[in-house]
Amino acid sequence: MILLEAEDLAKTYFLGGAEIRALQGVSLSVQAGEFLAIMGPSGSGKSTLMHLLGFLDLPDRGLIRWMGADQTHLTDEEAAFLRNRVIGFVFQQFNLMPRSNALENVMLPLLYSDAPERKTSRPAEALRAVGLGERMRHRPSQLSGGQQQRVAIARALINQPRVILADEPTGNLDSQSGSEIMKILKGLHGRGMTVILVTHDEQVAKFADRIVKMADGKIISDERKAASTPVSVWADSGIPQIRKKTYDWSELREHFIQAFRMIISNKLRSILSMLGVLIGVACVITMLALGKG
């Protein structure tokens, strides 16, 4: 079953007056339950392709279909809805919130998903599944690079996505930690998860059952291994219907908590900001009073 299909995708960027053709007519289809590695040198367009497949950007030309439905031209709200429920992202830089512990980082996608399970034990179970059951209350600064990437994987899985998009997940890790991360992704694939991996490392790409190589914004080869592709456990669940986001008091409370943490973690900056506001207001009041007098 075809889960994802891209047809004649093109994307051009303009940097400093120069035209950069990142993608030039790329077509690709991904079956449910497949482990696909996209390889290529820097500037080949592999990360741009992943951004388009993950609704992080829009193509200049072409179509993107999820389970046969055209999802090419979405509004920002519609794209955010699908990113939250359909795709799990794993980035090279981890992108964890430094003021939150591992458990709170994993819970974050639930906050924006209207999921009734946000107060259940699912985040803790996700951390135990990646071997961090004893590190739930640790902040990112207290975790190694490999452990931070495990937190990122647990966060990507918390909403039970249809596919995992991993952009150089081992790029900032040593060889041992990178091997452990790839074993986790391979294990997810073995249980039926669709995994799309972007890498320039041939050793990392060997974990995949299919390798697509890119150069100069085009696909130059597409090789499949003899191993059969497992059926995705979410293949028959379909794409969730896009609907307007609803807000509740728990989400508002979480936003206040995050704002308070930011103020506390940057005490000097917060004090200087408040002092600037006080001085500014005092000056305005003084000038109005003098003018009236």
Secondary structure, DSSP 8 states (H G I E B T S, - for coil): -EEEEEEEEEEEEEETTEEEEEEEEEEEEEETT-EEEEE--TTSSHHHHHHHHTTSS--SEEEEEETTEE-SS--HHHHHHHHHHTEEEE-TT----TTS-HHHHHHHHHHTTT-GGGGSSHHHHHHHHTT-TT-TT--GGGS-HHHHHHHHHHHHHTT--SEEEEESTTTTS-HHHHHHHHHHHHHHHHTT-EEEEEES-HHHHTTSSEEEEEETTEEEEEEE-SS-----TTTTS-----------HHHHHHHHHHHHHHHHHTHHHHHHHHHHHHHHHHHHHHHHHHHH-
